[in-house]
Amino acid sequence: MSKYEPHADATPRRSEYLVFGQPEILDEDIDEVVSVLRSRWIGAGPRASRFEEQFRLYTGAAHAVAVSSCTAALHLALLGARIAPGDEVIVPAMTFAATANVVVHAGGVPVIADVDRDTMCLSPTDIERRITPRTRAVIAVHFAGRPFDIDAIFAVADAHGLTVIEDCAHAIETTVGGRHAGTFGAFSAFSFYVTKNVVTAEGGMLLTHDPDAAARARRLALHGLSADAWKRFSDDGFKHYEVEEPGFKYNMTDIQAALGLHQLARVERSLERRNEIWARYDDAFVDLPAATPAPVRPGTRHARHLYTLLLDLDHLDIGRDRVQRELHELGIGTGIHYRALHLHPYYRDRLPDDGASLANATWISERTISLPLGPSLTDDDVDDVIAAVTWVLRRHERARRAGHTTSRQMKPSPGAANPPRAGARST
Ligand SMILES: *Cc1c(COP(=O)(O)O)cnc(C)c1O
């Protein structure tokens, strides 16, 4: 049954708040976590190794290293690419802050490049104009699960000797020509954060072709020690470890891996469900003052991580933030992916120009809104999202046409007790 209550003014207001990015946690996930707890082996151990191996087999990668987050994996990737102080690394303006933050942590300088409006992925031509003698690498994001232009990005990178790192935080199921995202670059980084397509609460995976780079990343993820801690305390007796270089605490625990094992096993089924929801949204929003996501390029597979609407602000009397607030007041949680990097103070203050060269990312930033999309959404939930989005956008389209702006404040639904803050999750 729909969570909407009949309302005198026919406003489609849900009684139960629909949280954006809620993970699907089934009994099999819970049982696996409980069995880890009962085993008392709760740190990095056999389940983390198994999750690593299953992820490696799923993607077809040569080497996989399970870590504590995608941010950690990106940091290790930059260290693997031997980024040195002052080296420049090109990153897209349209991404989560971690993509650029890690460049700073590795001692490099993030250089922000613009994206294409329709794909929201890094623009190959824009990369080219930002290359200097100090440029060493590019971190490209498969935005929302849509693959970036592999051929064009690698053509530019190869021509200039740049290492390509794939930010696959949205792209677990993404393929290009049947080959998985994350197997093209020298390194790639995946996220299992709570809102992502596979969740371990916090967690990430680093992939690479290079066995030595994989061994070093594994070492750096555990303080730079020579042997896995879980092997040190195994039945074969205690072995001394040696610190080979100062590393980090980036390993994944077995509690996290226990969640990931079953999530990964059902990721294709979950994608089928997200495909269905995606198609329903596409049909429902076709005539609204908003652009639905661009069609997928032939020969590629979209991982359906984020369903982003781009609001047609020329035909609405309110901006995106107000649309988000009104949906929130109707009981629908949404996300913003993203406010572009160069609009955040740290990066804005370090731009070489006023940001005018990042016009597409600015344009998307002002218009984009991500709708709930996940395997646990019921058909009625999807109906509710469609009804609320349609109601809000139609109403403000009419108001724009009538040539006045509405200032009427909508009151929160009495049924939606303590709804979470709109856009509370940022990744
Ligand atoms: C979520 C996300 C990250 C960071 O992932 P964590 O696992 O939270 O560290 C990095 N890049 C992008 C594009 C993301 O969406």
The ligand as an SDF file (V2000), in Angstrom:
LIG
                    3D

 15 15  0  0  0  0  0  0  0  0999 V2000
   31.4420    7.6150   -2.0280 C   0  0  0  0  0  0  0  0  0  0  0  0
   32.4850    8.1560   -2.9320 C   0  0  0  0  0  0  0  0  0  0  0  0
   33.8310    8.1950   -2.5810 C   0  0  0  0  0  0  0  0  0  0  0  0
   34.3130    7.8560   -1.2010 C   0  0  0  0  0  0  0  0  0  0  0  0
   33.9520    6.5940   -0.7870 O   0  0  0  0  0  0  0  0  0  0  0  0
   34.1970    6.1570    0.7500 P   0  0  0  0  0  0  0  0  0  0  0  0
   34.0740    4.6740    0.7070 O   0  0  0  0  0  0  0  0  0  0  0  0
   33.1180    6.8130    1.5510 O   0  0  0  0  0  0  0  0  0  0  0  0
   35.5460    6.6120    1.1300 O   0  0  0  0  0  0  0  0  0  0  0  0
   34.7570    8.5910   -3.5200 C   0  0  0  0  0  0  0  0  0  0  0  0
   34.3790    8.9710   -4.7450 N   0  0  0  0  0  0  0  0  0  0  0  0
   33.0810    8.9940   -5.1190 C   0  0  0  0  0  0  0  0  0  0  0  0
   32.7280    9.4010   -6.5150 C   0  0  0  0  0  0  0  0  0  0  0  0
   32.1000    8.6050   -4.2160 C   0  0  0  0  0  0  0  0  0  0  0  0
   30.8040    8.6450   -4.5660 O   0  0  0  0  0  0  0  0  0  0  0  0
  1  2  1  0
  2  3  1  0
  2 14  2  0
  3  4  1  0
  3 10  2  0
  4  5  1  0
  5  6  1  0
  6  7  2  0
  6  8  1  0
  6  9  1  0
 10 11  1  0
 11 12  2  0
 12 13  1  0
 12 14  1  0
 14 15  1  0
M  END
$$$$
